[in-house]
Amino acid sequence: MNVIDLQSVRDAREQAAFEAYVSAKAVADETLRILDMAAAVKAWNAFVELTCPTAREQEGLLG
């Protein structure tokens, strides 16, 4: 029987989402194009939704 460490799975997803944000942000900083900036915002939102699943937690992160 295989045992899956759910925390490790969550951590890996969060790390991948953060790396996607960092990459998108670097592109946006380089090009200064609005579409690249929007992609970075979308990647940031995906990261925040994974790490802070409730609206209250998300507000706390941003405020």
Summary of the structure (lengths in Angstrom):
residues: 63
radius of gyration: 14.3
end to end distance: 44.4
largest distance: 50.5
contacts: 147
relative contact order: 0.13
helix: 83%
strand: 0%
